[in-house]
Amino acid sequence: MVTDQGEWDWPCFEGLLPVEILLRIAAKKPPVRGALVDLIGWSRQMDRQFTVRSAYVLHDIADAMAKLANRSYLNCACLLTPPVKVERLLQEDVVNSNMC
């Protein structure tokens, strides 16, 4: 599919594909010969190996960020909400955080 000069080898496939697809291919750089082989791997680990532990770590980080975002929301809500409602929001937050 690629010539020795590193260009698309159009005669190999231009008669097999619709023009729309050929235009998309033309917009892409051809693969480089001798480049590293693509491998499937878990992007959350340096060694690309999936482990249950790495999934739990990712889950814990996402959970912490969600809690932080919720806390930030409550802080913003406190600035825009009458004091009685703020007290109720904070009580609900304490109740909800105790349930986790």
Backbone torsions as a table, in degrees:
resi	resn	phi	psi	omega
1	MET	NA	-15.2	180.0
2	VAL	-125.1	139.3	179.5
3	THR	-77.7	171.3	176.9
4	ASP	-64.3	-21.1	178.8
5	GLN	-86.6	-1.1	178.5
6	GLY	85.7	16.8	178.9
7	GLU	-104.2	160.7	175.0
8	TRP	-60.6	137.1	177.5
9	ASP	-92.3	77.8	-172.3
10	TRP	-55.2	-41.8	-179.2
11	PRO	-59.0	-22.7	179.6
12	CYS	-66.4	-34.4	-171.7
13	PHE	-138.2	-3.0	-175.6
14	GLU	-65.2	-27.1	178.1
15	GLY	-82.7	-6.6	-176.2
16	LEU	-98.9	-16.0	-172.4
17	LEU	-121.1	151.9	176.5
18	PRO	-68.6	159.1	-176.9
19	VAL	-58.6	-39.0	-179.1
20	GLU	-58.9	-40.9	179.7
21	ILE	-71.0	-41.2	177.8
22	LEU	-60.2	-38.8	177.5
23	LEU	-65.3	-37.4	176.7
24	ARG	-65.8	-41.6	178.4
25	ILE	-63.8	-42.4	-179.5
26	ALA	-61.1	-28.2	-180.0
27	ALA	-77.4	-12.4	-178.6
28	LYS	-101.8	148.6	173.5
29	LYS	-76.0	141.3	177.9
30	PRO	-69.0	156.4	177.0
31	PRO	-64.2	148.6	-179.3
32	VAL	-90.5	129.4	177.4
33	ARG	-68.2	139.8	179.5
34	GLY	81.1	5.0	177.9
35	ALA	-74.8	166.4	178.7
36	LEU	-62.2	149.8	179.4
37	VAL	-78.4	139.0	174.9
38	ASP	-69.2	138.9	177.8
39	LEU	-130.9	147.4	174.8
40	ILE	-85.7	135.0	178.9
41	GLY	-163.1	161.7	179.1
42	TRP	-79.7	114.7	-173.8
43	SER	-70.8	-9.6	-177.5
44	ARG	-88.5	-0.7	179.3
45	GLN	-125.6	142.3	178.9
46	MET	-61.8	-36.8	-178.9
47	ASP	-86.8	2.6	176.8
48	ARG	67.3	13.0	180.0
49	GLN	-95.6	130.5	177.4
50	PHE	-77.9	135.4	171.1
51	THR	-134.2	153.6	176.7
52	VAL	-61.7	-38.0	179.2
53	ARG	-58.9	-44.4	-179.1
54	SER	-65.0	-32.8	176.9
55	ALA	-68.6	-40.3	177.6
56	TYR	-65.9	-38.6	177.2
57	VAL	-61.0	-46.0	178.3
58	LEU	-60.9	-42.6	178.6
59	HIS	-62.3	-43.9	-179.5
60	ASP	-63.5	-39.1	178.3
61	ILE	-65.3	-45.2	179.6
62	ALA	-63.3	-39.5	179.5
63	ASP	-64.9	-44.0	178.9
64	ALA	-63.0	-40.6	179.4
65	MET	-66.1	-38.1	178.7
66	ALA	-65.3	-41.9	178.3
67	LYS	-64.7	-40.8	178.0
68	LEU	-64.0	-41.7	178.2
69	ALA	-63.8	-39.9	178.5
70	ASN	-64.3	-42.3	179.3
71	ARG	-63.7	-41.2	178.3
72	SER	-63.4	-38.8	178.2
73	TYR	-61.7	-43.9	-180.0
74	LEU	-64.4	-38.2	178.4
75	ASN	-63.3	-41.5	178.0
76	CYS	-67.4	-40.0	-180.0
77	ALA	-63.3	-32.7	179.7
78	CYS	-63.8	-33.5	-178.6
79	LEU	-72.9	-26.3	-173.5
80	LEU	-108.5	2.4	-171.8
81	THR	-118.8	144.2	176.2
82	PRO	-58.9	149.3	-173.8
83	PRO	-54.2	-38.5	-178.1
84	VAL	-63.5	-42.9	180.0
85	LYS	-68.0	-35.8	178.0
86	VAL	-60.4	-45.1	-179.9
87	GLU	-59.4	-41.6	178.6
88	ARG	-65.1	-41.5	178.0
89	LEU	-60.5	-44.3	-179.0
90	LEU	-66.5	-38.5	177.6
91	GLN	-63.8	-42.2	177.6
92	GLU	-62.6	-38.8	179.3
93	ASP	-64.5	-41.0	178.4
94	VAL	-64.1	-43.8	178.7
95	VAL	-61.5	-45.8	-179.5
96	ASN	-65.9	-38.5	-178.8
97	SER	-71.2	-27.6	177.2
98	ASN	-73.4	-22.5	-179.7
99	MET	-77.0	-21.8	-176.0
100	CYS	-78.2	NA	NA
